[in-house]
Amino acid sequence: MWTRTEVTVPPRDFGDASYDITELASGAVHCWHFDIDATVAPAGALGALLSEQELRRSAQFKDPASRRRFMASRATLRIVIGRYLRVNPRSVVITAGPHGKPQLADSDGARGLVFNVSHTAGRGVLALAWDGQIGIDLQAWRQIRHVDTLLQRCCAESERTWLRSLDPARQTAALFRLWTLKEAFCKAIGRGLAYGLNRCVFDCTGSRPRLIAPAPPPDVACSWHFAELPLPTGISAAVALDRPMAQPREYNFAPGKLLLPA
């Protein structure tokens, strides 16, 4: 049923860069793709952009490659945010929300410039918006052992029925599509996997995914909206936002620009 998929993701041109914060303030969502492993900056240059807390966290990685990926991802995050805010990336102060979700120090995580980042297999993507709870998840397809156990633990009966109704050739893509939607939502609300993927239920039978649980209380005017990034076969990504959004505008962050901008 769930066969192994060998992933080869070709390079993709996302067009000209834009750091226009006025677009975000007008309701747009921007997604920046970056190749963590292609970053050429030395560790010292990366470390110069990180906070003391981030440096301590990076030191906890036993694997040098994982440590470098973490540092490159956080450095990229600071540079991109700095360019939107027109400040030196070293002055970008990132704190953690009540459940650990990164946010700007002068934000409550839902007002002003908001962001979320995800990475998988050396690739990363950063989503930014103005106001709202935002989450993004990126997943490279891979072999999953004990799929039935996973589905039982993480999916509602309606979701399992939908997945099993599909042609076997489509099931791997559908599973990772559903997974990224769930994780994007859990990250948007600031809870991550600790919230429980089985608690957020999607209807993916229509042209656009729809969150059917948890439903907002009758007295709360909040509706969740989702966008899926049109990536090549072998990788899936989804964005969640607690307000209406157009399809995100995608850009490519060139690794060569990571070397300490002026």
C-alpha positions, 0 to 999 in steps of 0.5 A: 500500500505505502511504497517507498518513494525515491525523492529527487527534487529538481531546482526551481526558480521562484522569481525575483526577490521581494522584501516588501512589508507593505505587501504583507500589511495588505494581506499577502503571505510570502514564502521564502525557500532556502537550501540549508546545505548549500549555505557557504558561510563559515560557522563563525559567520553564522554564529555571529547572527545567532543569540546566546540562547540559539548558540547554546541550543546549537551546541547541544547537537552532537552531529556537526551537520545537524548543528550547522543546519540549525545555525544556517536556518536561524541565520537565514530567518534573521536575515530575511526578517531584517530585510523586511524590517530594514534593520541589521539582522543582528538586532532582530530579537526572537523570543518563544511564545507560551509553548515555544513558538518563535516570535518577534520580541515586540509581538504577541505572536499574532500582531505585526510581522508574524512568521513560521519556518520548517525544514526537511532533508536540507531544504527550508521554507519560511512563511511571513505575514502581517497579523494572524497566527501562521504556521508552515510545514514542509515534508520530503516523502519517505518510507513509513513503517507501520503505517496503519498504526500511524494512521490510527494514532494521528488520523480521524476515521474520516481521514483514514477512509478517504486515504484508503479510498484513493488509488494506491499510486496516489496514497503516498502523496495524499498522506504527506499532503494531510500530514503537512496540513495537520502540522501547519495548523498545530504550529500556527496555534503554537502547540506543535505536535504536542497538540495531537495530530488526531485532534485536527481533522481535515476534509480533503475531498474538495478542491481546497482542504477544509478544517472540520475539527476543532470547530471554532466556538459559535461566539468566535469569528475565526476561520482557518485558511490553508494554502498548499505550495505547488512543489515538485513530486516528492515534497509537500508543503502547506501554510495555515493562517487564521484569516483569509489569504491568497495563494502565497507568493514564493521566493528563493533565498540565495545562499550566497547572500547569507554572508553577513549583509551590510 
